[in-house]
Amino acid sequence: MASLPLLREKALRRAEVSSADWNDWGWQLRNRLTTREDLEGFVRLTDEERRGIELAPSLFRIGITPYYASLMDREHPSCPVRMQVIPLGVEERVSRGEYVDPLGEDGLMPEGVSSIVHRYPDRVLLLALDRCAIYCRHCNRRRLVGQDDGVIPKQELERALDYIRRTPQVRDVLISGGDPLTLSTDKLEWLVSSVRAIEHVDIVRIGTRVPVCLPMRVDDELCAMLRKYHPLYINTHFNHPKEVTPEARAACEKLADAGIPLGNQTVLLRGVNSQPRTIEALNRLLLKMRVKPYYLFQGDPVQGTDHLRTPVSAGLEIMEHLRGRITGMGIPQLVIDAPGGGGKIPILPNYLLNWSNGELKLRNYEDKIVHYVEPVERDCTCAYDEVFFAPS
Ligand code: SF4
């Protein structure tokens, strides 16, 4: 197998670009692969992929940075990078239980504010733009992203900020989209600083796939800007160890060095990362670059993605595998984001076998049965709370 640098070099030669261009995130965005001809420069397409590309204009945009494309296996259609971004003909099939808007986000937008999704009382999602560096075939927001491939008008973003200002229970703002790190640093700073200036907002979070597919975007200027607005968290979206390249590692380390706690949200994808050893390997690599595996998502039932979704048992098997093999820091929460806007529901292998008369029968990761006896006194009042939480 060719080494990664060699593949990169070949990609560079094919596209005949200078290394300065290659490392320029603007060039990467302007030169995203969008057509069959573009893709044929990188991989030998199968008939099913060709059919997917033909159908794509009516299904979901294609867009792949040359960097991310350079990670694809030219010959192997089961390459986990390729499977995430090259469409297949089966995407036109709508299966039972699939939705255009699987999380019911459109129904959770406050009246007249189409850039806010307000699902939980204390936090909101702020949709900053509809552009991503790559368009993932499993995206649960494919009804929205990539339509104009651009920024949401400032007037609409002002309306979103106004909503947050007049909703004091909002303590946490997740800026997403689209991918906020594809905004210019100035535009992003305007948005982040505006959110940060709202007194009742405790934390700002950014959801991004940029470290995975456009790592050169994470430059000193961006990090210097972001570090001014702590407490700020970033959640990224690595799905396979193949995505953890030296460039991706450098991007995550730069963000971590700017004091930004990093989490990762992996989406379980059939044939991409549905084997326990793949997630174990990925999570070990994430920990090494200071990214905490945060969520492992059961695939959302978005229309045309049945072929990419796994049975729930695959996720449970992965969780069983991880427990005891890797530090608890490397074990994400397996969740189903409830269709229709019900929020994230954690699912776990069954470790609690019985609980009666103050005694629990538990199973550990080796299937060893253990018993835990509860203390007799079960009143959990914290007497000091009345002092600590007393209004001043
Ligand atoms: S980067 Fe995120 S929002 Fe954009 S297409 Fe991929 S999954 Fe969807």
Residues whose N, C-alpha, C, O or C-beta is under 5 A from the ligand:
A	BS01	SF4	C132 I134 Y135 C136 C139 G177 G178 R209
